[in-house]
Amino acid sequence: MAAAINLVRTADGDLAARVEHLVFALMPMRDGSLRTQSAYSPKDPSELKRSDFFASGLNAANENDFLADVEGYALHLQQQRALGRQTLSQSDLRMWTSPWGRPDHGSKYAIGIASVSTPGHGGFIVMHHQNELIDARWRTKADGYAGPIEDILDPEWRSRPADLQNVAFYEEDQQWAIVAVSFPELFTDYEKACARRTLMDAYPDEWEAIFGEAVPVELSSVLRLRAFHATNKGRWIVTSAIHSKDEPGFTFVTAYRNGRDRRGRTHGTARHFLLPSTEYIQRQRDSGVGHAVIDERSDRQVDASGHPLSVAA
């Protein structure tokens, strides 16, 4: 169990607690909800203001939830140390390449599995023999090359067949979670919970097929978007928008029938409309997926040539 958490108040009166290098605070949002925010700061939490904090990805409905968030993160750090991950040296990393550029930080999780980060992005590098243990329904192909890393990732690589010496890459936004659920013994409880949420959100079909657990629509942006397009099939959906410089308070939008497909492509001919900006924003919110649908009965269709592009909405 993680050490006891000492709760204090920030300079703005928000409930706060320090967990090693991070300070967490429970703050009210503009919509009236509460959310756990975090800050990297050596200062005492009582000296910090709301402007010192940034989003943590944690949503706490009340003080009990906040305390659970903080205790969970403290336990995560404790478990992380117990896993004994090996920090890769700069001399090791200088030999590596990745789809995201030259790594500047990295950790070896186990034989054949490492994470790397670059100034722009990062993810996991998984050697072929480990990659074969990942379910094929969301496995990436091990046909990459990351430089002379074999002796670092797998000291026994020389005894393996040549076709098992390639590596697979899993980017850090969503695919990292595939590695986490495939090798749960290498991750903390906190990381595994994050991985579960990530995969249910981004890979609901694969999750259900692999684990036999249906994903509720409210837990998956993919399913919500799918439901949105099914409900609005045949309608004009906004694909881009800019503030109108000719008519302040209005937004000039471009729409296609059915919007964009699964690959982000549009089909057919575009139409253009002028919508009151507040109405456009409200439609995005009401859709639940950030898209606005055109009302052909009342929305004003315009000629694009009379509305040059200006400021992105």
C-alpha positions in Angstrom: 0.0 0.0 0.0 1.2 3.5 -0.8 2.2 5.9 2.0 -0.5 8.1 3.6 -1.3 11.2 1.6 -1.1 14.6 3.3 -4.0 16.9 2.1 -3.5 20.7 2.2 -5.1 23.7 0.5 -3.5 25.7 -2.4 -3.1 29.5 -2.4 -6.5 29.6 -4.1 -8.1 27.3 -1.5 -8.3 24.1 -3.7 -7.7 20.7 -2.1 -4.2 19.5 -2.9 -1.6 16.8 -2.2 2.0 16.1 -3.2 3.1 12.8 -4.6 6.9 12.9 -5.0 7.5 15.1 -8.1 3.9 16.0 -8.7 1.3 18.1 -6.9 -2.3 17.3 -7.5 -5.2 19.7 -6.9 -9.0 19.4 -7.1 -10.3 22.3 -9.1 -13.7 23.5 -10.4 -14.0 23.7 -14.2 -16.0 26.2 -16.2 -18.9 23.8 -16.6 -19.2 23.4 -12.8 -17.6 20.0 -12.7 -14.5 19.1 -10.6 -11.3 17.7 -12.1 -7.9 16.6 -10.8 -5.2 18.9 -12.1 -1.4 18.5 -11.6 1.8 20.6 -11.5 5.5 19.9 -11.5 6.8 22.1 -8.8 9.2 22.0 -5.9 7.1 24.6 -4.1 4.9 23.7 -1.2 1.4 23.0 -2.5 0.0 25.8 -0.3 2.0 28.3 -2.4 0.7 27.2 -5.8 -2.1 28.9 -7.7 -4.5 27.6 -10.3 -2.4 29.0 -13.1 0.5 26.6 -12.0 -1.6 23.5 -12.8 -2.4 21.7 -16.0 -4.8 18.9 -17.0 -3.9 15.5 -15.5 -6.5 13.3 -17.4 -8.2 12.4 -14.1 -11.8 13.4 -13.4 -12.8 13.5 -9.7 -16.5 14.1 -8.9 -15.7 14.9 -5.2 -13.0 14.9 -2.5 -13.2 11.1 -2.0 -12.5 10.6 -5.7 -9.7 13.0 -5.6 -8.1 11.2 -2.7 -8.5 7.9 -4.6 -6.8 9.5 -7.7 -3.8 10.6 -5.6 -3.4 7.4 -3.7 -3.7 5.5 -7.0 -0.8 7.5 -8.4 1.3 7.0 -5.3 0.8 3.3 -5.5 1.7 3.4 -9.3 5.1 4.9 -8.5 5.7 2.3 -5.8 4.8 -0.5 -8.1 6.8 1.1 -10.9 10.0 1.0 -8.8 9.3 -2.6 -7.9 9.2 -3.6 -11.5 12.8 -2.7 -11.9 12.7 -1.2 -15.4 16.1 -0.5 -16.8 16.8 3.1 -17.9 18.7 3.1 -21.2 21.8 5.1 -21.4 22.4 7.9 -23.8 25.2 5.9 -25.5 22.7 3.0 -26.0 20.0 5.4 -27.4 22.4 7.0 -29.8 22.5 3.7 -31.7 18.8 3.5 -32.1 16.3 4.8 -34.7 12.5 4.8 -34.5 9.6 5.9 -36.7 9.3 8.9 -34.4 13.0 10.0 -34.7 16.1 9.5 -32.7 15.2 8.5 -29.1 16.4 10.7 -26.2 14.9 8.7 -23.4 14.1 5.0 -23.1 13.5 2.1 -20.7 13.9 -1.6 -21.1 10.8 -3.4 -19.6 11.9 -7.0 -20.3 13.8 -9.0 -22.9 12.7 -7.8 -26.3 10.5 -4.9 -25.0 11.5 -1.3 -24.5 9.8 2.1 -24.6 11.5 5.2 -26.2 10.6 8.8 -26.4 11.8 11.5 -28.9 11.3 15.3 -28.8 8.1 14.8 -30.9 6.6 11.4 -30.1 7.5 7.9 -28.9 6.2 4.4 -28.2 7.2 0.8 -27.7 9.8 -1.3 -29.6 8.9 -5.0 -29.4 11.2 -7.6 -30.9 9.6 -10.3 -33.2 9.6 -13.2 -30.7 7.8 -11.1 -28.1 5.5 -9.5 -30.7 4.2 -13.0 -31.7 2.7 -13.3 -28.2 0.4 -10.3 -28.9 -3.0 -11.2 -30.3 -3.0 -10.9 -34.1 -6.2 -8.9 -34.1 -4.3 -5.8 -33.0 -0.7 -6.8 -33.4 1.5 -4.6 -35.6 3.8 -6.3 -38.1 7.4 -6.9 -37.0 9.2 -5.8 -40.1 11.0 -2.8 -38.7 14.6 -1.9 -37.9 15.6 0.2 -35.0 19.4 0.1 -35.3 21.9 -2.2 -33.6 19.8 -2.7 -30.5 19.7 -6.5 -30.3 22.3 -6.9 -27.7 20.5 -4.5 -25.4 17.0 -5.8 -25.9 17.8 -9.5 -26.2 21.2 -10.8 -25.3 20.3 -14.1 -26.9 19.3 -12.6 -30.2 22.2 -14.2 -32.1 20.8 -17.7 -31.4 17.4 -16.8 -32.9 16.4 -17.3 -36.5 17.0 -14.3 -38.7 13.3 -13.7 -39.3 12.8 -13.3 -35.5 15.3 -10.4 -35.3 12.9 -7.7 -36.7 11.0 -5.4 -34.4 7.5 -3.9 -34.2 6.6 -0.4 -33.2 3.6 0.7 -31.1 3.1 4.4 -30.8 2.5 6.1 -27.5 -1.0 7.6 -28.0 -3.1 4.4 -28.2 -1.0 1.4 -29.3 1.1 1.4 -26.2 -2.0 0.0 -24.5 -1.8 -3.1 -26.7 1.6 -3.9 -25.2 0.4 -3.2 -21.7 -2.6 -5.7 -21.9 -0.4 -8.2 -23.7 2.3 -8.2 -21.0 0.4 -7.2 -17.8 3.2 -8.4 -15.5 5.4 -5.6 -16.8 3.0 -2.7 -15.9 1.5 -1.1 -12.8 -2.2 -1.3 -11.8 -2.6 2.4 -12.8 -1.0 1.7 -16.2 -3.2 -1.3 -16.8 -6.3 0.6 -15.9 -5.3 3.4 -18.4 -4.6 0.8 -21.0 -8.0 -0.8 -20.5 -9.7 2.6 -21.0 -7.6 3.4 -24.0 -8.3 0.2 -25.8 -12.0 0.2 -25.1 -12.1 3.7 -26.5 -10.0 3.2 -29.6 -10.4 -0.5 -30.3 -13.8 -1.6 -29.1 -14.3 -4.3 -31.8 -11.0 -5.9 -31.1 -11.6 -5.6 -27.3 -14.9 -7.5 -27.5 -13.5 -10.1 -29.9 -10.4 -10.8 -27.7 -11.9 -10.5 -24.2 -15.6 -11.3 -24.9 -16.6 -8.1 -23.2 -18.9 -5.7 -25.0 -17.9 -2.1 -24.8 -20.6 0.4 -23.8 -21.0 3.3 -26.3 -20.3 5.9 -23.7 -16.8 4.4 -23.1 -15.7 4.5 -26.8 -15.2 7.4 -29.1 -15.2 5.0 -32.0 -18.6 3.6 -31.1 -20.0 7.1 -30.5 -18.8 8.3 -33.9 -20.2 5.2 -35.5 -23.6 5.8 -33.9 -23.4 9.5 -34.9 -22.9 8.6 -38.6 -25.6 5.9 -38.5 -28.1 8.4 -37.1 -27.1 11.1 -39.6 -26.7 9.0 -42.7 -27.3 11.0 -45.9 -27.1 14.4 -44.1 -24.6 17.2 -44.6 -21.9 17.1 -41.9 -19.4 19.9 -41.4 -15.8 19.0 -42.2 -14.1 22.4 -41.7 -14.9 25.8 -40.4 -13.6 29.3 -40.1 -14.8 32.5 -38.5 -16.4 34.8 -41.1 -14.5 38.1 -41.4 -17.3 39.6 -43.5 -20.1 38.8 -41.0 -18.8 38.9 -37.4 -20.5 36.3 -35.1 -21.0 33.9 -37.9 -18.9 30.8 -38.9 -18.3 29.8 -42.5 -18.4 26.0 -42.8 -17.8 23.4 -45.4 -19.9 20.3 -45.4 -20.1 17.0 -47.3 -22.9 14.5 -47.4 -22.0 12.0 -44.7 -19.0 14.0 -43.7 -15.7 12.0 -43.7 -15.4 8.3 -43.9 -13.4 6.0 -41.6 -10.2 7.0 -43.4 -10.8 10.7 -43.2 -11.8 11.1 -46.8 -14.7 13.1 -48.2 -16.8 12.1 -51.1 -18.9 14.1 -53.6 -19.2 17.9 -53.9 -18.9 20.3 -50.9 -21.5 22.8 -49.8 -20.9 25.9 -47.8 -23.0 27.5 -45.1 -23.0 30.5 -42.8 -24.0 29.5 -39.2 -24.2 31.7 -36.1 -21.0 30.8 -34.2 -22.8 30.1 -31.0 -25.2 27.7 -32.8 -22.3 26.0 -34.5 -20.5 25.4 -31.2 -23.7 24.1 -29.6 -24.3 21.6 -32.4 -20.7 20.3 -32.0 -21.4 19.8 -28.3 -24.8 18.2 -28.8 -23.4 15.7 -31.3 -21.2 14.1 -28.6 -18.4 13.6 -31.1 -17.5 17.2 -32.0 -19.3 17.4 -35.3 -22.0 19.7 -36.5 -24.9 18.6 -38.8 -26.4 21.0 -41.3 -30.2 21.7 -41.2 -31.0 22.0 -44.8 -34.4 23.6 -44.0 -33.0 26.6 -42.2 -29.3 27.0 -42.6 -28.1 29.6 -45.0 -26.1 28.1 -47.9 -23.5 30.5 -49.5 -21.1 30.7 -52.3 -17.6 29.9 -51.2 -16.0 32.5 -53.5 -17.6 35.3 -51.4 -16.1 34.1 -48.1 -12.3 33.9 -48.3 -10.6 31.8 -45.7 -9.5 33.8 -42.6 -9.2 32.6 -39.0 -9.8 28.9 -38.2 -12.9 28.4 -36.0 
